[in-house]
């Protein structure tokens, strides 16, 4: 059944849109045409091959590849949709949509119609992978994507158009909700006191506020998206010299950090503590280390040192903070037998 639906989607998309890509020295020329409200629309984009390769080949920086042991995703997981490296391109494309029409609703509908006109493609067919999340630039060059890919592209465009939107996560599906002028007779969700109208990206002709019948009565998770970067402590390695029980040991540690983006993180600081576990977690040592800024996608190992008592039931605690990022914590029990005589 899914293959028949996909075939129908492709037939409709081919009838309503055309997508061509020509690779030149250093850039792709992408031309796309489609219909909106019965009118012919077209865009031409020049996309750097370096930018495309950054997302296609260097997959390690993507937020979605990180899974914690308990199955949770990193903080601000969906912020990868707002990567800073493709922001100028998304801004230029969004400006084109704003230039075509005057009303807010028409601007949003035009952007939605553009994304809908890109053919739907399962990851297994287009990328030969069970799960492959495209950045917006990849979707523009590839000229296709599944629901998550197309939503990511529309998120990037609506963000540059300064629209108010949220992600709508359904069972095995993803859509968007947009807050805009009242649309009579359309379906919406109430979130934080505002109406967000449903937007379906998978195929042409779905209007703002029109919900596919398959999702009537389905439980929906509403997820806001912002441009706050996500920082991760990827790992900590600790060593200390052997010393007497009541003598401070020279300690060294390496802390692996990764900025998942979007954007640069500033005012970074690592706080390292060694505590003795108990009713009050007695503090044995504390040291603060200011760090230099980290660019989006950057991976860095910080090498630090401090002196501390190492007692039985000692814990190493590492705290990472920065401007406009969620503070990260790492804690591990120290090997007491290797740190004393």
C-alpha positions as CSV (number, residue, x, y, z in Angstrom):
1,X,0.0,0.0,0.0
2,X,2.8,2.4,0.8
3,X,4.4,1.9,-2.6
4,X,1.1,2.7,-4.3
5,X,0.8,5.9,-2.3
6,X,4.3,6.9,-3.1
7,X,3.7,6.3,-6.8
8,X,0.6,8.5,-6.7
9,X,2.6,11.2,-4.9
10,X,5.3,11.2,-7.5
11,X,2.7,11.4,-10.3
12,X,1.1,14.4,-8.8
13,X,4.4,16.1,-8.1
14,X,5.8,15.5,-11.6
15,X,2.6,17.0,-13.0
16,X,2.9,20.2,-11.0
17,X,6.6,20.8,-10.6
18,X,10.0,20.5,-12.4
19,X,13.4,20.3,-10.7
20,X,16.7,20.4,-12.4
21,X,20.2,20.6,-10.9
22,X,23.4,21.3,-12.9
23,X,26.8,21.1,-11.2
24,X,29.4,23.7,-12.2
25,X,32.8,24.4,-10.7
26,X,32.1,25.1,-7.1
27,X,28.3,25.3,-7.1
28,X,25.0,23.7,-8.1
29,X,22.5,25.6,-10.2
30,X,19.1,24.5,-8.9
31,X,16.0,25.4,-10.9
32,X,12.6,24.6,-9.6
33,X,9.1,25.4,-11.0
34,X,5.7,24.7,-9.6
35,X,2.2,26.1,-9.5
36,X,0.6,28.1,-6.7
37,X,-3.1,29.1,-7.0
38,X,-3.0,28.2,-10.7
39,X,0.0,30.5,-11.3
40,X,3.4,29.4,-12.5
41,X,6.2,30.0,-10.0
42,X,9.9,29.4,-10.4
43,X,13.2,29.9,-8.5
44,X,16.8,29.6,-9.4
45,X,19.4,29.0,-6.7
46,X,23.2,28.8,-6.7
47,X,24.3,26.5,-3.9
48,X,27.9,26.0,-3.0
49,X,29.1,22.4,-3.4
50,X,31.2,22.9,-0.3
51,X,28.1,23.7,1.7
52,X,26.2,20.7,0.3
53,X,29.2,18.4,1.0
54,X,29.5,19.8,4.6
55,X,26.1,18.3,5.3
56,X,26.2,15.3,3.1
57,X,29.6,14.0,4.1
58,X,30.3,15.3,7.6
59,X,27.3,13.7,9.3
60,X,29.0,13.5,12.7
61,X,27.9,17.0,13.6
62,X,24.2,16.4,13.3
63,X,22.2,16.4,16.4
64,X,20.0,13.5,15.4
65,X,22.9,10.9,15.4
66,X,23.3,11.3,19.2
67,X,21.3,9.1,21.4
68,X,21.7,8.9,25.2
69,X,21.6,5.6,27.0
70,X,18.1,6.2,28.2
71,X,16.9,6.8,24.7
72,X,16.6,10.6,25.0
73,X,17.9,12.9,22.4
74,X,20.2,15.8,23.1
75,X,18.9,19.2,24.4
76,X,17.2,21.3,21.7
77,X,17.4,18.4,19.3
78,X,15.4,20.0,16.5
79,X,17.6,23.1,16.4
80,X,19.7,21.4,13.7
81,X,17.0,22.7,11.3
82,X,18.3,26.2,11.8
83,X,22.0,25.5,11.0
84,X,23.9,28.8,10.7
85,X,25.8,27.7,7.6
86,X,22.8,27.7,5.3
87,X,21.1,30.7,6.9
88,X,22.1,33.2,4.1
89,X,20.7,30.8,1.5
90,X,17.4,30.3,3.4
91,X,17.1,34.0,4.0
92,X,17.4,34.8,0.3
93,X,14.8,32.1,-0.6
94,X,12.4,33.4,2.0
95,X,12.8,36.9,0.7
96,X,11.7,35.7,-2.7
97,X,8.5,34.3,-1.2
98,X,7.9,37.6,0.6
99,X,8.4,39.5,-2.6
100,X,5.8,37.6,-4.6
101,X,2.8,38.3,-2.3
102,X,1.6,40.8,0.3
103,X,-0.5,39.1,3.0
104,X,1.0,37.0,5.7
105,X,-1.2,34.0,4.9
106,X,-0.3,34.2,1.2
107,X,3.4,34.3,2.0
108,X,3.1,31.2,4.2
109,X,1.0,29.4,1.6
110,X,3.5,30.1,-1.1
111,X,6.4,28.7,1.0
112,X,4.3,25.7,1.8
113,X,3.3,25.1,-1.8
114,X,7.0,25.2,-2.8
115,X,8.0,22.6,-0.2
116,X,4.9,20.4,-1.1
117,X,5.9,20.5,-4.7
118,X,9.2,18.7,-4.0
119,X,8.5,14.9,-4.5
120,X,8.2,12.7,-1.5
121,X,10.8,10.0,-1.2
122,X,11.4,7.3,1.4
123,X,15.0,7.3,2.8
124,X,15.3,3.6,1.8
125,X,14.7,4.6,-1.8
126,X,16.5,7.9,-2.1
127,X,19.4,7.3,0.2
128,X,19.5,3.5,0.6
129,X,19.3,4.0,4.4
130,X,16.5,3.2,6.9
131,X,16.8,6.7,8.4
132,X,18.5,9.7,6.9
133,X,17.7,13.2,8.0
134,X,18.4,15.9,5.4
135,X,19.5,19.4,6.2
136,X,17.4,22.0,4.2
137,X,20.3,22.5,1.7
138,X,20.4,18.8,1.0
139,X,16.6,18.7,0.3
140,X,17.0,21.7,-2.1
141,X,19.8,20.0,-4.1
142,X,18.4,16.5,-3.9
143,X,14.9,17.8,-4.9
144,X,13.1,15.4,-2.7
145,X,12.6,14.2,0.9
146,X,10.3,12.5,3.4
147,X,8.1,14.3,5.9
148,X,11.0,15.1,8.3
149,X,13.2,16.5,5.5
150,X,10.4,18.7,4.1
151,X,9.4,20.0,7.5
152,X,13.1,20.9,8.2
153,X,13.1,22.9,5.0
154,X,9.9,24.7,5.8
155,X,11.1,25.4,9.3
156,X,14.2,27.1,7.9
157,X,12.1,29.2,5.6
158,X,9.5,30.2,8.1
159,X,12.2,31.2,10.6
160,X,13.7,33.5,8.0
161,X,10.3,34.9,7.3
162,X,9.9,35.7,11.0
163,X,6.8,33.5,11.4
164,X,5.5,31.9,14.6
165,X,5.5,28.1,14.2
166,X,5.9,24.8,16.1
167,X,6.6,21.2,15.2
168,X,3.8,18.7,15.3
169,X,5.1,15.2,16.0
170,X,2.7,12.4,15.3
171,X,3.1,8.6,15.2
172,X,5.6,8.0,12.3
173,X,4.9,11.4,10.9
174,X,5.8,15.1,11.3
175,X,4.0,18.2,10.3
176,X,4.0,21.9,11.3
177,X,1.7,24.3,13.0
178,X,1.8,28.0,12.2
179,X,0.3,30.9,14.1
180,X,-1.2,33.5,11.6
181,X,-4.3,35.4,10.8
182,X,-7.6,33.7,11.6
183,X,-8.5,31.0,8.9
184,X,-12.2,30.3,9.1
185,X,-13.1,26.6,9.1
186,X,-9.5,25.4,9.4
187,X,-8.1,23.0,12.0
188,X,-5.7,24.1,14.6
189,X,-4.1,23.2,18.0
190,X,-4.1,25.5,21.0
191,X,-0.6,25.8,22.4
192,X,0.3,28.4,25.1
193,X,-2.9,30.2,24.4
194,X,-2.4,30.6,20.6
195,X,-3.9,28.9,17.6
196,X,-1.4,26.9,15.4
197,X,-2.9,25.8,12.1
198,X,-1.9,22.4,10.8
199,X,0.4,22.3,7.7
200,X,1.0,19.1,5.8
201,X,4.2,19.1,3.7
202,X,4.2,15.7,2.0
203,X,2.3,16.4,-1.1
204,X,0.7,19.3,-3.1
205,X,-2.7,21.0,-2.5
206,X,-3.0,20.6,1.2
207,X,-4.1,24.0,2.5
208,X,-3.2,25.6,5.8
209,X,-5.4,24.1,8.4
210,X,-6.3,21.0,6.4
211,X,-5.5,17.7,8.2
212,X,-5.2,14.3,6.4
213,X,-8.0,12.1,7.6
214,X,-5.6,9.4,8.8
215,X,-4.5,11.8,11.6
216,X,-7.9,12.7,12.9
217,X,-8.0,12.1,16.6
218,X,-4.2,11.2,16.7
219,X,-2.2,12.3,19.7
220,X,0.2,15.1,18.7
221,X,3.3,16.3,20.5
222,X,3.9,20.0,20.1
223,X,7.6,20.9,20.0
224,X,8.9,24.5,19.7
225,X,12.0,25.2,17.7
226,X,14.5,27.9,18.5
227,X,18.1,28.8,17.5
228,X,19.7,28.0,20.9
229,X,22.8,25.8,20.3
230,X,23.2,22.4,21.9
231,X,26.4,21.6,23.7
232,X,27.4,18.0,24.7
233,X,30.0,16.6,27.1
234,X,31.0,13.6,25.0
235,X,33.4,12.1,27.5
236,X,35.7,12.6,30.4
237,X,39.0,10.9,31.1
238,X,40.5,11.4,34.6
239,X,43.9,10.5,36.1
240,X,45.6,11.3,39.4
241,X,49.0,10.5,40.9
242,X,49.2,8.0,43.8
243,X,49.5,9.8,47.1
244,X,48.8,9.4,50.8
245,X,45.2,9.6,52.0
246,X,45.5,13.1,53.5
247,X,47.7,14.6,50.8
248,X,46.4,16.3,47.8
249,X,47.1,14.5,44.5
250,X,48.0,16.1,41.2
251,X,45.0,15.4,38.9
252,X,44.6,15.7,35.2
253,X,41.6,15.3,33.0
254,X,40.5,15.5,29.4
255,X,37.0,16.6,28.5
256,X,35.6,16.1,25.0
257,X,33.1,18.8,24.0
258,X,30.9,19.1,20.9
259,X,28.9,22.0,19.7
260,X,26.0,20.6,17.8
261,X,24.8,24.0,16.7
262,X,23.1,26.0,15.4
263,X,25.6,28.8,15.7
264,X,28.7,29.7,17.8
265,X,28.7,29.3,21.6
266,X,30.3,32.0,23.6
267,X,31.2,32.6,27.3
268,X,31.9,28.9,27.8
269,X,33.1,27.8,31.2
270,X,33.9,24.4,32.7
271,X,33.5,23.8,36.4
272,X,35.3,20.8,37.8
273,X,34.6,19.5,41.3
274,X,35.7,16.5,43.3
275,X,33.4,15.7,46.2
276,X,33.2,13.1,48.9
277,X,29.8,11.3,48.7
278,X,27.8,11.6,51.8
279,X,24.8,13.4,53.3
280,X,26.3,16.7,52.3
281,X,28.6,15.8,49.4
282,X,31.7,17.4,51.1
283,X,33.6,19.5,48.5
284,X,37.3,18.4,48.2
285,X,38.3,20.6,45.2
286,X,36.7,23.0,42.8
287,X,38.3,24.7,39.8
288,X,36.7,27.0,37.1
289,X,38.1,27.0,33.5
290,X,37.0,29.7,31.1
291,X,37.1,28.4,27.5
292,X,37.3,30.0,24.1
293,X,34.3,30.1,21.8
294,X,33.2,27.1,19.8
295,X,31.8,27.2,16.3
296,X,28.9,25.1,15.1
297,X,30.0,21.5,14.5
298,X,33.3,21.9,16.3
299,X,34.7,19.1,18.4
300,X,37.3,19.9,21.0
301,X,39.3,18.2,23.8
302,X,40.1,20.3,26.8
303,X,43.1,19.2,28.9
304,X,42.9,20.4,32.5
305,X,44.7,19.9,35.8
306,X,44.0,20.5,39.5
307,X,45.1,19.3,42.9
308,X,42.7,17.5,45.2
309,X,42.3,15.1,48.0
310,X,41.0,11.7,46.7
311,X,39.0,9.8,49.3
312,X,36.9,6.7,49.3
313,X,33.5,7.4,47.7
314,X,34.9,10.4,45.8
315,X,33.0,11.7,42.8
316,X,34.2,13.8,39.8
317,X,31.6,16.3,38.7
318,X,32.0,18.4,35.5
319,X,29.6,21.2,34.6
320,X,29.6,23.0,31.2
321,X,27.8,26.3,30.8
322,X,27.8,29.0,28.2
323,X,25.7,32.0,26.8
324,X,22.3,30.8,25.7
325,X,22.9,27.1,26.0
326,X,21.5,24.6,28.4
327,X,24.0,23.7,31.2
328,X,25.4,20.1,30.8
329,X,26.5,17.9,33.7
330,X,28.8,14.9,33.9
331,X,29.5,12.8,37.0
332,X,31.5,9.7,37.6
333,X,32.9,7.8,40.6
334,X,36.7,7.9,41.0
335,X,38.8,4.8,41.4
336,X,40.0,5.3,45.0
337,X,42.5,2.4,44.9
338,X,44.5,4.0,42.1
339,X,44.7,7.4,43.8
340,X,46.3,6.5,47.2
341,X,48.9,4.4,49.0
